Amino acid sequence: MDKIWPGILKPVQLTGAGRPVLHPSEIECQLVDAVEMQLEAGVTLPPFRNTLVILTTHRIIYVDENAKSAGSITLGSVCRTFPPKKSFKSIFACPKMRIQLWSKKGSVVEDAASASESGITVVMIFRGQTSPDAFVTKLGEVLEAKAWEADLKNSRVGSENSLDGGDAKTSTSRLGPANNFASTPQVRKLNPAMAGVAGILRKEKEQLDLADKNLQEAFSDLNALMSKAKEMVNLAERMRIKLLAAPSQQTSTADEEEVGKQDIQELLLSVGIVSPVTKESAGALYHQQLARQLADFVKIPLQKSGGMLAMVDAYCLFNRARGTELISPEDLLQACSIWGTIDVQVAMRRFDSGVLVIQSKSHSDEEVSMRLEILVKQPEAMRQGITASDAARALGLAPALAKEHLLAAEMRGQLCRDDGADGLRFFLNILIDLDVSTAFQ
């Protein structure tokens, strides 16, 4: 998209599942599909049709219909917005929204300070079934909040102010209700203002004011804690991206460093998803965007588990990473069923026993079959057979999934079972190569 609208849209990196890569502390706010993008008359650039528009706290991101390329407009570049007009004629036409951008010499700039004019206007035509009212309202709220400016100020101020603020809050909390009960005076002077019914009412009012003050202090500390937790998630995400992008060092300890790097990545990944897809922000696109986010999330767990992950394990890991934005099992299954209609590198599979798993498309049953055949042809396995635990160690899978592969190999005639006192064991099926006509000669 950046090649078609140079100087207006900035290129946006997409994940393997077609989701935009967000900046640190950037949160998705609203999604709307089937949007046509045009430039106001006078600019000879072709329009974009059927795009997905993602509004975040920092940008307006446009993703093409194939989820192969994307461009964005920084919210700091927005000069003013013109929401769709509501009239009798608008009932029979698609809603149109105009966004005027700060520019300089025909190119969009990120703020008004470096702009010389506001001559570029992007027209968004909403051709889908979803009403644009929620998008327009949320855009106004985000522009008023100016989260991108707050992040810029925080990066300039540094950590000193946050430490000072934390000490101040700590000292305030120490001087709070604990001091009120620290000591009780032995001699209490009579206050005429506290006597009678008026004095009782005044006393109750003071207690209510004190309780309200304590609640405000408690919630301010809670908000500070939540903001710090958000900062830690963003820090973990930045560290994980740096680790993934760092080149591997070719030294004698390269393998040990790679193992340590993978452990750190797994720890950072378990911190959580910075901007989980929600029904409120995605609307009708909830399950589609959830499917894309889930496909991006399961890449590392699949690599760790040998290319296959039980659906129950995926559900637990994904909900753990989403924090308070939990999803139901039905939402997970519906999101996985959408993978067949979009271009992702993972798929859902159901074994004959009914077990549901998530596996990467590079996972090959033929390769698993060859590894099982090598395993059962070993001398010890020829005598004693193999169990699901033996196959799990060899394949790098969970024992339950390894057992499913053993049962599938049995159905193909590759293995045969011995269900005895020692449990269920599998052996190489030599009967399949036996010639019945010459067996008794």
Secondary structure, 3 states (H helix, E strand, C coil): CCCCCCCCCEECCECCCCCECCCCCCCEEEEEEEEEEEECCCCCCCCEEEEEEEEECCEEEEECCCCCCEEEEEHHHEEEEECCCCCCHHHHCCCEEEEEEEEECCEECCCCCCCCEEEEEEEEEECCCCCCHHHHHHHHHHHHHCHHHHHHHHHHHCCHHHHHHHHHHHHHHHCCHHHHCCCCCCCCCCCHHHCHHHHHHHHHHHHHHHHHHHHHHHHHHHHHHHHHHHHHHHHHHHHHHHHHHCCCCCCCCHHHHHHHHHHHHHHHHCCCCCCCCCHHHHHHHHHHHHHHHHHHHCHHHHHHCCCEEEHHHHHHHHHHHHCCCCCCHHHHHHHHHHHHHCCCCEEEEECCCCCEEEEECCCCHHHHHHHHHHHHCCHHHHHHCECHHHHHHHHCCCHHHHHHHHHHHHHCCCEEEEEECCEEEEEECCHHHCCHHHCCC
